[in-house]
Amino acid sequence: MGAGHTHALYVHEHSVVHRLAPEVKIAAAFAFVFAAALTPRHAVWAFAIDAVALATVITVARLPVRFVLARMLVVVPFVAFAVTIPFIGSGERVDVLGVAVSQPGLWATWNIVAKATLGVAVSVTLAATTEIAALLRGLERLRVPAPLTQIASFMVRYLELIAGDLTRMRRAMSARGHDPRWLWQIRPLAACVGSLFIRAYERGERVYAAMRSRGYTGAMPVGDVGLAPARQWLLAANLPLIAGVAAGVALVMGP
């Protein structure tokens, strides 16, 4: 039940990317997303450079392409929203397959899809090469407030436990003939969720009291892990540096 178990997004490998310190990968991922967000939407070539650089990292990390693409499906709702913009947007109209659409709307769609895809891809890569416990440890080394990392740690520890409780409660309800198909049949499920919340709250109180009695002061003890070597920072900086240079050149060149 500890936070060090392997999560569904993690791919167990021994690549160079996996061996990088977690704080190095987190900082590089955030810097890459920031650079991609600054890239002008008309700079298609800059987004292509970002995509090639990120694909290189994924290849070096030996992540299965199908695995990465499957986890990137989370971006579909953003794409579904974005594709409506050319039809409802204003401005100059252009014909696409016989349909008049907004040219600014097309650029807005491209902007959303490109940046969302890059952001999700780098997030999937980070999660696939770093275990949850290491991610939390990396956030602590990056001076993220301890209460936030501790809350995230406890959430990871007990999320599966709470999900298991919910599954058992729903199974018990089904065994007693509960088969909700209509909105007015949702009341028993609402009562189930309320009961689950109370049980989770009481469990949290008991766990916190037990930890306080054992000397917990708001931070979990960690061993002497040392600082990440400078060569790791230099290696990880290649990805955001490429994206940053591309964004800078695109901003200087203009549309």
Protein Blocks (a to p, Z undefined) as FASTA:
>chain_A
ZZkbccfkbccdfbfklmpcfklmmmmmmmmmmmmmmpcfklmmlmmmmmmmmmmmmmmn
opafklmmmmmmmmmmmmmmmmmmmmmmgcjdddeehiacdfklmmmmmmmmmmmmmmmm
mmmmmmmmocfklmmmmmmmnopafklmmmmmmmmmmmmmmmmmmmmmmmmmmmnopacf
bfklmmmmmmmmmmmmmmmmmmmmmmmmmmmmnopahiacdddebjadfklmmmmmmmmm
mmmmmmmmmmmnoZZ
